Amino acid sequence: ADFVFVMPSASRGCLGCWGPRTPIPDSNSEHNGVQLGWEIRDLARSPRNEAAEMFVLALLLAAILRNVVHWYLANVDASLLGPSAPELLELASDWTSGADYAIVGVAGALWWGRGREQRAVNGVVDPLTDGRFVRFEHLSVDDHLASVRELAEKCQYVLAAEGIHQLRVRAPRAPSHIAQALREKWVTEVESLANSVQGLRQACASGWGWNLHSQKSGIRVLTADSDSRRYRFRVDAMLTAPLWNLISALFEVDLWKRWCKGMIIAGKREYGPTPGRMLITLTVKLPFPFGTHNIAVKVRVADCLSSIDRLQQVCSQFSSAAAGGMDFLPSGLVMTPCETVGAMGTLLQLDLNVSPNIVMPRFLVGAILRNAVVRFIVALDNQAHCMEGEHLTRSLQGGPFYDAVRQRMEDLLSEEFARIPTSVPDRTEITDEDLEECLQLLNSGDTAGWEQIFRKVADPSPSASVKDGADITVWRKLREGSTATEYKVAGSLKLDLLGYEDFATDGDYLPQWEENTLFSEPVPREGEAKVYHQATRFPTPFAGRDYVIMRRRKIFPGPPETHVFVSRSCPDGGRDLKPEQGGMVRVEFYESRHAARPIGGGRMEFVTLLVDDPKMSVPGWLMNTIATTVVPKAFLSSVDHAERYIAARRRKS
């Protein structure tokens, strides 16, 4: 065969992959990721198997022999190639009958298959092989060329390059205009793009040439040796957001400044000749001494989702459009969907090659660049989870880019396609159904999946203060389908129910007792829910956060009487009601649900669920400190102030 690639079902790694354009791996090398065999996960290497090695050696010798025969027949009598193809296909079927995946090139034709399931891509199914292989050769030469052009226009450069390779094999037997077409500029460009895409995928799939720099919170940073003027590093992040949401968040460049506040000041995207080519201009603010930079990058998106790609991926290559300032040398982004990585998430890998053109200690420049990239990726994942408002509306309105991505997911990624939002949820109002759901909080004591982080037992003494008499438990967990932490606070308080509920929902009173609240102002708006614009002070060096929150309260008659309220961020962060303020980061994802009822003896029981994504990237130890000390302390402080609030109201009445 021209090349043979076999992966037995029982193997955890790549047995062999050889071909006229594929290097033979060094048996003594740790590197096992050659052109068509990648290892994106830490797969256990198979133990040495002499029988398997002899089998692979036999395949290699057969491939060499076949190449010699192929060259001889092609130069003596090309017509002899036709009759031999069916026999070779039958032989290839026998070789690969137990394989999980195989690619076989025979006599200038290309077949590929995955087990006994095969999708026909720009070709026809060969009935001789039980539908497991597809080949270009069944197309006429002109249709073959048209198919390659179509693949290139759809950004399927790897598959298009394979088609060009097959055209070159057929060129001696093809009309002269095909040979002329193969000399055109677009052919060379497609082959160059395919090679660079494969190089990017291989660089991101292997640890060869990379040094582990750091690894925490699901994000791994690796560095590569480079000259003194440039920095090359790779970031691998297993994100929980769906592939569609991540692609949409990256595509809407002008919205980057909203979710990557403080680093992205402005962004703009311009289409190129095809939806997969674009020019992105950014104004980026980095820490001292980098300052503010205007960056223009050329982006090419490559679709590697075809059945020929064992790893279905979406790739994006980019480089600076003009020299000067901070220059991006050829770099790339690879996203591997959940159906390939075997998890409910997306593996995002960024291979960044940058020349900052600044004179500073190398270690300091590298640290600033790496931290900025990790911060961007964390913000990207957060935004992809809470995608709503204008962002979600744009992705659902469609367009050439979105339509192409949606169609490919529908055809090839059924799990990812099922996760694409179908409509923009109506979050402009808190409905009666939202309030009724809160009633279930008091009736469900299920804490499965929650981690208890605080427990305070009430002082049973009748003379105990309200704070000492509080019985409180705090749990936390990662919000499902999000990177934000959700808190659950439950227990009982020695307080008047109506008075406490009035205190908890009084937005005007909040700045008088909560020391970190800068202001809380009502916002005029039609509807049953009240809206407040609130700002919170954060510790230095973090900027303050502001919220535009709607809140609605309801009392359900008993017995016993139950009080509930729901608070959450307004759609799109409430920017249509209150524009963003300088020096503040607008929080777009906040939600609180609360239910309480009297239990006798002057006490009330309650349950509160709270999730807040303040768009911060903090170390894990600091997050644990906040969860185990700050959250419980803040709630106990509110109990003290609630007692004073109720007492002051009684004096007034």
N, C-alpha and C positions, 0 to 999 in steps of 0.2 A: 504494500500500500504506500501511497505518498506519505501518509503519516498515520499512526495508530495511537489512540488514547484510551486506556482501559482503566476503570475503577471498579474492582470487585466489590460486591455488597458487603463482604465481611471485613474489608479493609477500612481503617480509620484515616488513611492518608492517600496520597497519589502514588500509584505503583509506577506508572511510566507515561511519558508524553514526549514523543519524538516526531520530528518532521523536518522538511527541508529548511524551514525558517525558525526552528525551535532548538535551542541549545540542549545538549544532553547533560543532565545534572551530574555533578561530581558525587560519587558514592560516599566520599569521605566528608562531604559538606553537610552542615546543618540545614542549609537552604534547600527546600523542597518545593518552592513555588515557581515553576516554570510556566511559560506562556499560557497554557490552557489548564493548569492545575493550581488552584489557590487554596490556602488554608486561612480562613478568616477567624477561626476560633482556635483555641489552644487544644488541638486534637492530639490524642496520644499517638505517638509514632508506633507503627506495627513492629513487632519483634522480627528479627532476621529470619527469613524463610527461604531456604536454598531452592526449594522447588519453584517458588514464585519468581525468584531471581532468574532461574534457568528459563522459565516461561517467558519472562520479559526479554531476556537475551535472544531467545528464539524469534520473538516478534521483531526485535530490532534488526536481526539478520534478514528476516523476511522483508522488512521495509527497505533495507539497502538493496536487496536483490530486485525487488519490485521496481525501485527507482531506476536501476540499470536497464531492466527490460523496458520500462516505460520510455526512457530516453531513446533506446534503440528503435522501438516501434514508431515513436513519434518522428524519428528522422528517416525511417525506411518506408513505412506504409501506414499512415494514420488510420486507414480504413480497418486495419486489423484490431484496433482498440475496441470497436463496438461489441463484437461477439464475446469478448472476454469479460465484459463488465458484469453480466448476470451471474456468471460462475463465481467471480470474485465477490459479488454481493452475497451469494449464498455462503461462501466461505467466511466472510465477515460476520454474517448472522450467526454462524456456528461459534465463531470466536467469542462473540459478545453476548451470547444467549443468557448467560448468568450475570452479566454486568449491570450495575445500576445506571451507568451512563457510558456512551461510546461515541466517538467521532471517527469516521473512516473516510479517507480520501483515496479514490480509486480512479486511475486513468483520466485524471483531469476533472472528475465529477466529485461533488461534495454531498455526503450523506451525514445526517446526525440524528441521534435519537436518545430518548430518556426512558429506559426500561421498555415497557410495551405501550407507553403512552406517547403520542407524537402529535404536535401541531404543525401543519404545513404552512411555512412562511415563504411567500414569494416563490412558490414552486408547486410541484404536484407530488402526490404520494406514489411510491413505486410499489405496485401490487406484489412484486416478487419477494419483498421483505416484510410482508405482514404489516405494512404501514408504519414501520419503525424508523424509516429513513426518508429524508427529503433531498432532492437534488435539483440543481439549476439546469443540468444537462437536458432535461426533458423540455425545457423552453427553447424556442427558436433563438437564434443568435441576436436578432433585433429585440425580441422580448426580453432576453437576458440583459442586454444593455439598458433597456428602459426600466427594468426592475432594479438594477443597480442604481440608476439615477434617482428613482423613487425612494430607495432606502437611504441614500445620502441626503435627500431633501427632508426626510423624516428624522435625521440625526442618528440613524442606526449605522454608524461609521464602521464598526467592526464587521457586521454582516455584509455591508457594501464592499468592504475591502476583500472579503472572501470571494464575493461575486466577481470582483475585478481580477483576482488571481485566477479564477476559473476561466474568465474571458481570455486572459493571456495564454492559457493552455490551449484554448480553442482557436486562438488567433490564426495559426497557420492554415486552418480549414475554413476560416470565416471570410466574409466579403471584405474588400479592402477598406470600406468605410469604418469597419469595426477597429481595424488596426490603427486607422487615423484617429478614431475617438479615444483610443487608449493613450494617445500622445497628448491629449488635451490637458490643460492646466488643472481642471477639476478632478481628474483621475489621480494625479500626483498628490493633490491636496487631500483627497479622501484617504489615500493610503497613509499619508503622513499623520492625519488625524487619528486614524485607527491605531497606528503604532504608538502614538503618544497616549491614547486612551488606555491601551493595554499596558503601557509602561506605568501609568498612574495607578491602575488597578493592582498591578503586581507590587508596586512600591507600598501600597496601603495594605496589602494582604499578607506581607511577610515581615518578619523581624530582621531580615538580612540587611545589614548596614545601619541599623538603628540602635540607639542606646536609650534604655529606659531612664527617664528623668524623674518622673513622679507619677503616682497613681492614687487617686482617692475619689470617693463619691461617684464611682462609675465612669470617671474620665481619666484616661491615660495619656501622658505626654512623653513623646520620644524625640530625641535629637539625632541629627546626622552630622558627620564631619563636613565642614565647608571652609571656604577660604575666609580671610579676615574681613572681607567687605560685605559678606552676606550671611544670613542666618537661615537655616533650614530645620524645621521641626514638624512633627506630625502629632495630631490630637485625635485619639480614638474615644468616642463617647457613645455609650449605649443609652439612647434617649427613648422615653416611653411614649412620645407623641407619634401619631400616625404619619406615614410618609406624605400623604396629601397635604396635611396641615403644615409640615415642614417645608415642602416645596412652595406652598402658597406664601408662607411667611418670608421665605427668601426672595420670592418673585416680586412681592410688593415692596420695592426698595424705598419708596417715598414714605412708608410707614415705619421704617426702621428706627427713626428718631423717637418714636413713641415708646417702643419696648426696649430700646437700648439707650435709655436716657443718660446723658452726660458723656457718652462716647461718640454716638452718631448725631451730628448736628443737622445734616441735610443729606438727602439722597435722591437720585433720579435715574430712571431706566429708559433707554431708547432701543427700539427694535432694530435688528439687522436685517439682512435679506431673507432670513427664515426665523420662525419663532424661537428656535434654539440658539440664535446668535443675538447678542445684545451688548450694548455699551452701558456700563454703570459708572456714574460719577458720585462721589461721596465727599462730604466734609467731615473729617474725623478729628476728635480731640483726644489726645493721649496725655498721660502724666508728664510733668516736667522731666527732662528738658525737650521732649518731642514737640509739644505745643499742638497747634492745629495744622492739619494737612488736607489739601485738596487732592483726591485720588481719582484717577480714571482707569478703569480696567475693562478689557475685552473679555467677554464670557462666551464660551461655547458649551452647550449642553449636549451630552451624548447619551443616547438611549441604548442601554445594554440589558434590555429586558427580554430579548428573544430567547427562544428555546435552545439556540446554539450556545448561549451563555450559561454555563453551569451555575454561576453566581449571577442572579438577576440583580442588576444594580442601575442606579442613575448616577451619571458622572457629570461633573462640570469642571472645565478647565478655564483658567483665567490668567492674565498677565497684564502688566501696565500698558495702557494705550499710548503713553508718551513718557519719555525719560524726564527725570527731574524730581526732586523731593524724595519721597519714599517710593521705591520702585519694587513692583512685584514681578519677580522672574517667573517662568512657567511654574504654576502651582495648580492644585486641583482639589475638588471635593467629591467624595464618593459616599452615596447613601445606599445601604443595603436593607431592603424591607424585611418585615417580620417573617414572611414566608420563606426567606432564605436563611436568616440567622436562627430560626427556630425559637423565637421569643416574641412576646407582645410588645414590640418596640421597633426602633429603627437604629441601625448601626451607622453612625455618622463619622466619617474619617476625613480629616483635613490635612493635606500635605502642603505646607506653606514654605515658600522660598522667597525671602524678602531681603532687599538691600536698603536699609534705612538711611544711608548717606549721612551719618552723624558720627562725630568723634566723641566717643565715651567708652568707659570700660566695657569690654565685650560681655562679661557676665551680667552687668546691669541692663544693657540693652536687651539681651536675650530674655531676662526675667520680666521686663516690662512688656515685651511683645507677647510672650507666652501667657502672661496673666490676662492681657487684653483679649486674646483669642478665646481663652477659657471662659472669661466673663461673657463674651458675645454668644458662645454656644449655650451657656446656661440660660441666658436671656431668651435665646431663640426657642429653646425647649419650653420655657414658661409661656411664651407668647403662643406657640403652637397648641398648647393645651387649652388656653382660655380664648381661642380665636372666636371672636364675635363681632357684632357691629359692622362697621365699614369693611373691615378685613374679610369677614365671612361673606358679606354681601358681594364683594368683588370676585371672590373665588367661585361663587355660585352663578354669577352672571355669565361666566364663560368667556370665550375669546379663543383665538387660534392656539395659544399655548395651553390653556386649561382644557380645551376640548381634546387636544392631542393626548395630554396626560391622562385624562379620564378614560379615553378609549383604550389606551394601552393597559391601564389597570383593570378595566372590565374584561379584556381579552386574556390577560396573563396573570394578574394578581387578584384573585377572587377575595381573599381575606382583606387586603388593603382597600379594595373597591367597596366592600361592605362597610368600611369605617368612614367613607366620605360623607360629610353632612349633606342632607337632601334639601334642607330649608333653613331659613334664619329663624331661630326661636324668638317668640315674642316675649322679650324681657323688659318691655316698657312699663309694665305694671305688675304689682304683686297680686295674684289672683286669690279667690276664695279657696281654690284647690291647694294653693301653696300654704295657706293658713291651716287648712284641715289636716294636711300632712304632719303638721307639728303636734297634733294630738297623739300621734303614735309614739312620740318620743318618750312620754311618761309610761306607756304600756309595754315598752320593749326594754328589757334589762340586758340585752345581748351585748357583750363586750368582746366577742370573738374578733380577732384581728387588731384589737386596740392594745396599746402598751400603757400600763399604769405608771405615771411619773410622779404623782403626789397623792397623799392621803392624810386627812385631818379628821380625827374623831371628836365629836361634840362633847363638851363638858356638861354632864347631866344636872349639875347643880342649878337650882332655881335662881340663884343670885348671879349666875355667870353672865358676862357681857354678851352682846350680840355676836361679837367676833369669836369669843371663846365657845359660844354655844353653836357655832356653825359646824355642820358635818359636810365635808367636801371631799370629793375624789376627782382627780384630773387624769384623763387619758389622752393619748395622741396616736396618730397613724398618718401614713402618707395618703393623701386624697386620691381615690381611685381615678385613673386617667389623668393625673396631674402630678407636678413636682412639688406642690404646696403641701404644707403640713396642716392637718385638721385636728382640732382640739375638742374634747368632750368634757364638760364640767357638769357634775350632777351631785345632788345631796339635798340637805334641808337647812333652812335658816329660821332663826327666831325673830321673824319680821312680819309685819302686816302685808298681806299679799298685794292688795291694791296699791298701797304706798310704794312697795318695792317696784312694781311694774311701772308706776308713774315715773319713778326715779330712773329706771333703766331706759326709758324711751324719751326722756326729756333732753333733746339735743341742745337746747339753749343753756341748760345748766351744766353741761359737760365740762366746759373750760374752767368752771369754778372749783372743781374738785380733782380733775385729772391734770396733773402738773405738766405732762408732755403734750397736751392738746393746746395748740396755738390759737385756734378759733373754731367755732362751730356756728355757721350761719344758715338760716332757712333760705331755700331757693324757691321762688314762686313757680308753681307748676300745676297744671290741671290734673285731676285724678284723685283717687282716695289715698294714695300713699304720700306721706310727707317726704320732702327731699331736703337734705342738709349738705352743705359744703364744709368739710372738716379738714384741718391740717394738723399733722402730728410731728413733733420734734424727734429727730433721730440722733443718736450719739455721733459726735465728730469722728471721722471725716465724712460720714454719710449725709446726703442731702435730706431735707424733710420730705415727708410724703403727704399728699393731699388726696382726699376721697370725695366723690359725689355719690352720696348714699340715699337710697329710697328706703322708707320704713313704713310698715303697716301693722296695726295692732287690732286684735279682736278678742272679745270675751265670749266664750261658749257657755251657755247656762248649764247648770248641774242637774242633780248633784253628782259630784262636786263641781263647783264653778271652775272653769279652766281658762287661764289667760295665756294667749300666745302672741308672739310678734315675729316678723321676718324682716331682716335688713339685708340689703345687698347693693353692690355697685350698679350704677345706672349703665345702660348699654354704651359701649365704646368709651367707658370711663366718664361719661357725662360731659364730654367736651362740647356738645351742643347747648348745654345749660350753663356751664362755667368753663371758659377757656383756661388752658394751662397757664400757670404762673411761673415766672422765672425763679430758678433756685429750688423748685419743687418737682418731685417725681409723681406723676399721676398713677395711682393704683387702680387697676382695671378689674381685679378679681378679689372681691371681698363678699362674704356671705355669713350671716348669723341667723340661726333658728332657735327659738326659745319657747318653752312651755312650762307653766307652773300652776299649782293648785294647793288649796289649804289641806292640812292633814290633822287639824285639831291641836289644842294646847297652845294656840298662838304661834304655830309654826307653819311653814309652807315647804313643799318639795318642788324641785325644779330640775330641768335638764336643758343645757345649752350646747349647741354645736357651732363652732366657729372655725372658719378657714379664711386666711388672709395671705395674699402673695404680694409682699412689699417690693418685689424685684431687687432682692439683695443676694449677693453671693458671699456667704460667710463660712468660715471653717466649721467642721462638724462639732468640735468641742465647744465652740461659742454657741452653736445652735442648741446643743444639749443644755448649756447653762441657762439660756433664755427659756427653754421649755420647762426645766425643773425648778427654776427659782423665780424668774421674772413673771411668768404667766400666773402661778398660784399667788404670788405676792400682790399682783395687780388686782386679782379677784377679791382677795381678803381686804384690800384697801377700799374697794368699791362697797363692800359690806358695811364698813365703818361709816362711809359717807352716806350710804343709803339710810342708816339709822338717823343721822343728823338731818337729812333731807325730810324724812317722815316727821321728826320732832318739830322742825321749823314749820311745816305745813299745819301741824296740829295747833301750834301757838297762834298762827295767823287766823285759823278758823275759830 
